[in-house]
Amino acid sequence: MSGGPSPERSRHTRAAAERAARWVRPEIRRLEPYHVADPAGMIKLDAMENPYGWPQSMRREWLDTLAGVDVNRYPDPGGEALKEELRTSMGVPEGMKIVLGNGSDELIQIIQLTVAGPGRVTLAPAPTFAMYEMTAAATGGAFESVPLDRSFRLDAASMRSAIERTQPACVFLAFPNNPTGNLFDTQAIEAVIEAADGLVVIDEAYHAFARESFLPRLTHFDNVVVMRTLSKIGLAGLRLGFLVGPEPWLSEIDKVRLPYNISVLTQVSVAFALRHLPVFEEQAAAITAERERVFAALSAMAGLEVFPSQTNFLLLRVIGRDADEVFRSLLAQGVLVRNFHRPGGALEGCLRVSIGAPAENTAFLQAMGAALEGAA
Ligand SMILES: *Cc1c(COP(=O)(O)O)cnc(C)c1O
């Protein structure tokens, strides 16, 4: 049947819209929904997923493990067994506490519910991961940002003066940064940590591809926590992030976390995956090698600037052509990347491409070559 909704349905929707407009908090109504493109039938290079599956034997062993799970029971509320697995496999320093999140996205929200919110400021450089600002708005707090320099480096002096001016309750630093792909200078980060009285969150979502970390140095600072996720190494569908830091901060943050936030299937599956960590580490190494191949190929194309990356994605800038057109041409050729172009913005002309399997990357490179010719 066509012809749109019935008159009753339309009246109902209009009435609900009027009432929602009266009651939904204004800061929520102002939010732009987090946009996720429809990937159906596309080579999906927009979300930093690991393109590789699991070996068949490992898959079977995993399914056997899941067969023994009692889904009629609530999961372990704190995920204690999983935390022990993480503690050993990730090298969590002695004495540091762990809190689990339903993805690190949830941890970003829990941290802000704990320390930010109304009357308080969250600070981050710009451009960076969009969720810090979205969550600040959703939790009723203010958000301030400090521009990175033209090479996307952290500007320690500007960060320091913004910290003095705004006295942020929390500062988010993605290390490496998304969507720029670079690691900030550790001395600049230390200057930020020193200047901040509030909590500094080092978001190490891309640690598997960067091999630099603040985790071993957590005990040197009393206002730093490190956040990690298993999404980018290959478990995006399971949703598990974890936060590591001093007990006085984490035990407060843990009060805000909803009980049972990590499903039993995730707890069991991630613990299983951690016992097969070398499989994922080999995949990460293959992705890193592919990143270097794609970087070299893109760098050789006229009309592109490619930024160095310590992650599983590359940020590139289209020069002398319309980036929207290049993006649409890639789409038309079946390749989905992420478009950050906004005229006059810090990411003007920029697209972000995740590193996929070798054949996907080759298809992307061909499509990019054709797009640049077509858009000339
Ligand atoms: C992808 C990403 C996250 C979110 O990870 P999830 O654990 O999947 O929620 C957090 N921070 C940064 C910088 C990211 O790029």
The ligand as an SDF file (V2000), in Angstrom:
LIG
                    3D

 15 15  0  0  0  0  0  0  0  0999 V2000
   36.1530    4.3330   17.4190 C   0  0  0  0  0  0  0  0  0  0  0  0
   36.5420    5.2140   18.5540 C   0  0  0  0  0  0  0  0  0  0  0  0
   35.9610    5.0640   19.8190 C   0  0  0  0  0  0  0  0  0  0  0  0
   34.7480    4.2220   20.0580 C   0  0  0  0  0  0  0  0  0  0  0  0
   34.9960    2.9200   20.2250 O   0  0  0  0  0  0  0  0  0  0  0  0
   33.8850    1.8970   20.7190 P   0  0  0  0  0  0  0  0  0  0  0  0
   34.6030    1.1160   21.7500 O   0  0  0  0  0  0  0  0  0  0  0  0
   33.5360    1.1000   19.5100 O   0  0  0  0  0  0  0  0  0  0  0  0
   32.7140    2.6400   21.2920 O   0  0  0  0  0  0  0  0  0  0  0  0
   36.4420    5.8570   20.8570 C   0  0  0  0  0  0  0  0  0  0  0  0
   37.4030    6.7610   20.6530 N   0  0  0  0  0  0  0  0  0  0  0  0
   37.9640    6.9550   19.4510 C   0  0  0  0  0  0  0  0  0  0  0  0
   39.0150    7.9890   19.2920 C   0  0  0  0  0  0  0  0  0  0  0  0
   37.5260    6.2020   18.3580 C   0  0  0  0  0  0  0  0  0  0  0  0
   38.0310    6.4460   17.1540 O   0  0  0  0  0  0  0  0  0  0  0  0
  1  2  1  0
  2  3  1  0
  2 14  2  0
  3  4  1  0
  3 10  2  0
  4  5  1  0
  5  6  1  0
  6  7  2  0
  6  8  1  0
  6  9  1  0
 10 11  1  0
 11 12  2  0
 12 13  1  0
 12 14  1  0
 14 15  1  0
M  END
$$$$
